[in-house]
Amino acid sequence: MLWFSRRKMELEMLALEKMKIFAQRSLENEWLPESDTIRQDILRRKREVMMEVELRMNEEGFAFRDLIDIQHRIFL
């Protein structure tokens, strides 16, 4: 359970960081390109964490449809 809580907290922190970047950019009226390095790093790490969660859930025998389903279950 501790493992899952750490992954959930990491995903929440990544989401907050992403929102912070978007807020800063919108206040500065700057466009956030798709190739923005920080944004890409956040998305890459989010995918990695979700894949770790998927593997762990498969090992423990949980049923789910896809990564989006897992993400919704994490944030319930």
N, C-alpha and C positions, 0 to 999 in steps of 0.2 A: 504494500500500500504506500509506503514511503517513496518508492521509486515512481509510482504513478503521480503522487502529489508533486514531486520535483519536476516532472515533465509538464504537468499542468501549469505550475508556477512559471516555468521557462516560457511556455507558449503565451501566457498572459503578459509577461515582461516584453516579449517580442512584439506583441500586439500594441502595447503601450508605447514602445519605442517608435513603431511605425506611425501611430497616431500623432506622436510628438513631432516627428519629422514633417508630416503633412501639415500640421498646424503651423509650424514655423515657416514652412514654404508658402502657405496661403497668406499668412500675415505679411510676408515680404513680397507677395504677389509674384512669386517665382514659380515657374512650371517645373514639375518633377518628372524628369525623363525616365523612361523605362530602364535605361542603362545606368541609372544612379547606383553607384557602388554600394552605399549603405543599404538602400532598399533591396538590392539583389542579395546582399549578405543575409538580411533578415528573412527574406523569402526562402533562401537556400537552407538556413538553419531550421526554419519552420518545417520544411519538407523532411529534413533529416529526423527531427523529433517525431513527426507524424509516422514516418517509416519505422522508427524504433518502437513506437507504441503499437503499431500494426503487428510487428513481429512478436512482441511480447503478448499481445492479446491472442494471436494465433496459437502461441505456445501454451497459453493458459486455457484455451478452448472457448473463448468468447465468440459469439456470433455477431457479425456486422456486415454491411454491404460494401462500403468503400471508405476512403480516408475522410470524406466529408461527413459520413455517418459517425465515424470515430470522433471527429472534431466536435460535432454537436453533442455527443455523449460526454465528452470531457468537460464542456462548458455548461452542462445542465446544473 
